[in-house]
Amino acid sequence: MKTGINHLFIPGPTNVPESVRQAMNVPMQDMRAPDFGDLTLGLFRDLKKVLRTQTGEVLLFPGSGTGAWEAAMANTLNPGDTVLMSRFGQFSTLWVEMAKNLGLNVICVDVPWGGGVPVSEYARILGDDREGKIKGVFVTHNETATGVTSSVAEVRRVMDECFHDALLYVDGVSSVGCIDFRMEDWGVDLAVTGSQKGLMLPAGLGILGVSQKAIAASKTATMRRSYFDIGAQLAMNATGYFPYTPPTQLLHGLRSALNRLLGEGLENVASRHHRIAEGVRRGVAALGLSLCAEHRSLYSDTVSAIRTPEGVDAREVIKIAYARYNASFGSGLAQLSGKVFRIGHLGDLNEGMMISALGIAEMCLAEAGARVEFGAGVGAALSFYTEGRLARQPTSVAAR
Ligand SMILES: *Cc1c(COP(=O)(O)O)cnc(C)c1O
């Protein structure tokens, strides 16, 4: 019998705030009612704010992030088109596989896992592409498997420097709504996300931001698509409707989640994620453990993939956490299986939750055979979270 709450420390699905959960508890409604647009038009407007696009459009598909990956490609490319992609973790790898499955000719740059998008290699390849054979450039903004955030701005810069006209596709599934994401400034043409990560909702929505350039490309793109066709969807969305039955409960949840994000302010949301993440990183370092991300400049503010010491199976750590402490850590995916466990620090979180995560991780690491100085990780996080907030002359707790 498990008691207490289940600690959900995975990088998605993330914790759904109680207010968002309550907002979804509504009766079914007529999705063709004359006032349905009162709900949906505001969602499109506010999702544009979250993606930071003024000129683009946002589409919502019942599905998940993976569906939005497919919608991005199927709407804007032709079978056999050449695209530039890179693999440096499980999600970027899966996107490459999907591109191949859809019949695209993928130029794939492999980077050891823990690295980020290979900007200079992209620059070289794009610079050599004088005839503009490459139609799409792909970036996994936040590689959730390794805890690496790449610079989309840098990729845009190299595209601009060689006057390359390819469309820019960005997977923002574990970054949008958490860390800085600028569709307009970075010239992102296709921005992919889903509902169950930074947006703090259950899984069920694939979300796709499209630039005007992407919309123009969709008018001539010949890849087969039907359900995911953005033409029909955009036409219906313009008046607040959908060409199929939308998941209205999720839309009400999205309304509530967007209110929270915009109410907090996107800058504040990003700095909160940074602060929460930094506390976790301090804790990990104090335990003598290292992150999968190979350089500080790549550290993700939404997920940390933590390497277990030599001889300690990360799967054991995760198993113990779930069985004994009712806590879920993210597992090591594919080649990282057994080597890392992940702490998701995105969405509806606070410092206390991360102190729990670190404390539980310490117990599980020790029980799985690691040498752990109890409290070291927790202590480092406590120090970081209280930095600059302590009284000058502390009163001894015992003296009172
Ligand atoms: C979760 C995730 C996906 C897959 O999204 P689903 O909603 O599970 O289909 C894709 N990319 C990244 C970076 C992710 O974190």
Ligand as a Chemical Component Dictionary entry (heavy atoms), coordinates in Angstrom:
data_LIG
# 
_chem_comp.id                   LIG 
_chem_comp.type                 NON-POLYMER 
_chem_comp.pdbx_formal_charge   0 
_chem_comp.three_letter_code    LIG 
# 
loop_
_chem_comp_atom.comp_id 
_chem_comp_atom.atom_id 
_chem_comp_atom.alt_atom_id 
_chem_comp_atom.type_symbol 
_chem_comp_atom.charge 
_chem_comp_atom.model_Cartn_x 
_chem_comp_atom.model_Cartn_y 
_chem_comp_atom.model_Cartn_z 
_chem_comp_atom.pdbx_ordinal 
LIG C1 C1 C 0 8.418  14.361 -25.044 1  
LIG C2 C2 C 0 9.192  14.786 -26.233 2  
LIG C3 C3 C 0 8.800  14.453 -27.531 3  
LIG C4 C4 C 0 7.660  13.516 -27.814 4  
LIG O1 O1 O 0 6.467  14.098 -27.527 5  
LIG P1 P1 P 0 5.172  13.216 -27.260 6  
LIG O2 O2 O 0 4.212  14.237 -26.784 7  
LIG O3 O3 O 0 5.544  12.187 -26.257 8  
LIG O4 O4 O 0 4.775  12.621 -28.559 9  
LIG C5 C5 C 0 9.514  14.964 -28.590 10 
LIG N1 N1 N 0 10.573 15.752 -28.386 11 
LIG C6 C6 C 0 11.002 16.072 -27.154 12 
LIG C7 C7 C 0 12.187 16.967 -27.010 13 
LIG C8 C8 C 0 10.321 15.606 -26.044 14 
LIG O5 O5 O 0 10.742 15.937 -24.816 15 
# 
loop_
_chem_comp_bond.comp_id 
_chem_comp_bond.atom_id_1 
_chem_comp_bond.atom_id_2 
_chem_comp_bond.value_order 
_chem_comp_bond.pdbx_ordinal 
LIG C1 C2 SING 1  
LIG C2 C3 SING 2  
LIG C2 C8 DOUB 3  
LIG C3 C4 SING 4  
LIG C3 C5 DOUB 5  
LIG C4 O1 SING 6  
LIG O1 P1 SING 7  
LIG P1 O2 DOUB 8  
LIG P1 O3 SING 9  
LIG P1 O4 SING 10 
LIG C5 N1 SING 11 
LIG N1 C6 DOUB 12 
LIG C6 C7 SING 13 
LIG C6 C8 SING 14 
LIG C8 O5 SING 15 
# 
